[in-house]
Amino acid sequence: MGRTTFILRQRAYLKLYMLQKAEHGNLYGLQILGDLIDYFDDLGYKPTKSEVYKSLHELLKEGLIKRKWIDKEGTEMQEVAVYQISDMEKVKAYKALVKNDLDRSVALLNRALKDNF
């Protein structure tokens, strides 16, 4: 992140919400996709499955979350991946960076609204 982008990138935005969900319990890939689609429906934003999974993989690679395999309810010999916070200090630092970018993005958008409308 940083000042090289115009506004906050989509993936950083998704990762912020994924971390929030993971802080409150296990995170499932398809579950988070459905939750995000429902949550942002009124704003016309529909994250794609590929963006959600790319975001999950980035969070794993960055060491913010860990993947755990658990038995899928109601099935035999089938497992599902759940994601959990692995390093709360890293999560706090990441969220602080995103907060700075969000504040900057809001200021840019507010300036455009003020100057043009």
DRENPA-353356 format. One record per residue (C-alpha): chain; residue number from 1; z, y, x. Coordinates in steps of 0.2 Angstrom, whole numbers, plus 2048, in hexadecimal, padded with zeros to 3 digits. Layout:
% residues N
 mol seq   z   y   x
   A NUM   Z   Y   X
...
//
This chain:
% residues 117
 mol seq   z   y   x
   A   1 800 800 800
   A   2 801 812 805
   A   3 7F7 822 803
   A   4 7E5 81A 806
   A   5 7E3 816 7F4
   A   6 7E0 821 7E6
   A   7 7EC 819 7D9
   A   8 7F7 80A 7DA
   A   9 7EC 7FA 7DC
   A  10 7EC 7ED 7CE
   A  11 7F3 7DF 7D8
   A  12 802 7EA 7DE
   A  13 805 7EE 7CB
   A  14 804 7DB 7C6
   A  15 80F 7D6 7D4
   A  16 81C 7E3 7CF
   A  17 81D 7DB 7BE
   A  18 81D 7C9 7C5
   A  19 82C 7CD 7D0
   A  20 835 7D5 7C1
   A  21 832 7C5 7B7
   A  22 837 7BA 7C6
   A  23 848 7C3 7C8
   A  24 84C 7BE 7B6
   A  25 848 7AB 7B9
   A  26 83A 79F 7BD
   A  27 829 7A6 7BD
   A  28 81A 79B 7B7
   A  29 808 7A0 7BB
   A  30 801 79E 7A9
   A  31 810 7A4 7A1
   A  32 810 7B4 7AB
   A  33 7FD 7B7 7A7
   A  34 801 7B5 794
   A  35 810 7C0 795
   A  36 806 7CE 79E
   A  37 7F8 7CD 792
   A  38 804 7CF 784
   A  39 80E 7DD 78C
   A  40 7FF 7E8 790
   A  41 7F4 7E4 781
   A  42 7F8 7F4 778
   A  43 7F2 7FD 788
   A  44 7E1 7F4 789
   A  45 7E6 7EC 799
   A  46 7E2 7D9 79B
   A  47 7E6 7D2 7AC
   A  48 7DB 7C3 7B1
   A  49 7E1 7B2 7B6
   A  50 7D9 7B4 7C7
   A  51 7E2 7C4 7CA
   A  52 7F3 7BD 7C5
   A  53 7F1 7AE 7D0
   A  54 7EB 7B8 7DF
   A  55 7FA 7C3 7DC
   A  56 806 7B4 7DC
   A  57 7FE 7AD 7EC
   A  58 801 7BE 7F4
   A  59 813 7BE 7EF
   A  60 815 7AD 7F7
   A  61 80C 7B2 807
   A  62 817 7C1 808
   A  63 826 7B7 806
   A  64 82C 7C0 7F7
   A  65 82C 7B0 7EC
   A  66 82C 79E 7EE
   A  67 824 790 7E5
   A  68 82E 781 7DE
   A  69 827 772 7D5
   A  70 830 76B 7C6
   A  71 82C 75E 7B9
   A  72 822 764 7AB
   A  73 82C 762 79A
   A  74 826 754 78F
   A  75 81B 74C 79C
   A  76 81D 73E 7A8
   A  77 817 740 7BA
   A  78 811 752 7B8
   A  79 818 761 7C1
   A  80 816 773 7BF
   A  81 819 781 7CC
   A  82 826 78E 7C8
   A  83 829 79D 7D3
   A  84 839 7A5 7D8
   A  85 83F 7B4 7E2
   A  86 841 7AE 7F4
   A  87 847 7BE 7FD
   A  88 84F 7CC 7F2
   A  89 850 7D8 800
   A  90 83D 7D7 803
   A  91 83B 7D9 7F0
   A  92 845 7E9 7F0
   A  93 83B 7F0 7FE
   A  94 82A 7EB 7F6
   A  95 830 7F3 7E6
   A  96 835 803 7EF
   A  97 823 804 7F6
   A  98 81B 801 7E5
   A  99 826 80E 7DE
   A 100 820 81B 7EA
   A 101 80E 817 7E6
   A 102 811 817 7D3
   A 103 819 829 7D5
   A 104 80A 82F 7DF
   A 105 7FE 827 7D2
   A 106 807 82F 7C4
   A 107 806 840 7CD
   A 108 7F4 83E 7D0
   A 109 7F0 83A 7BE
   A 110 7FB 848 7B7
   A 111 7F2 854 7C2
   A 112 7E1 84E 7BB
   A 113 7E8 850 7A9
   A 114 7EF 861 7AD
   A 115 7E0 868 7B6
   A 116 7D3 861 7AA
   A 117 7DA 860 798
//
